[in-house]
Amino acid sequence: MQKTIQDIEKKYDLEFDKIISRIKKEKAKLVLLQFPDGLKPYSTAIVNYLREKTNAEFLIWLESCFGACDIPVGLEKIKVDLVIQFGHNSMIPKY
C-alpha cells in the first residue's frame, strides 16, 4: 500500500515547515534524505511532498541511519547541497 503524506502527518510531527524553510534558505538544489527504518516506507511520499514545495531534487539514502553520527560513506562524491536526517527522536508519535 502506498503511504501518503497525510498518513505520516497523522502519526508523526516531522517538522516539514522547518525542512522546507531550510531548503529554501540554503537554495539547495540537491538534497539527500536519510531515514530510520520506521520511516523508509514513507520516503517516496516525503520526497514528492518536499519536491512540490521546494522544486529541489532529492536522493534517498537507503542504508542505515542511526543518528547524526551516521553520515553516508562517500557523501563528498555525491555533491549534495544539504543532508537531512530524520532521527528516532523526531519520530515521537502525536497523542
Sequence and secondary structure as in RCSB ss.txt:
>XXXX:A:sequence
MQKTIQDIEKKYDLEFDKIISRIKKEKAKLVLLQFPDGLKPYSTAIVNYLREKTNAEFLIWLESCFGACDIPVGL
EKIKVDLVIQFGHNSMIPKY
>XXXX:A:secstr
    HHHHHHHB   HHHHHHHHHHHT SEEEEE  GGGGGGHHHHHHHHHHHH  EEEEE S   STT   TTH
HHHT SEEEE  GGGG B  
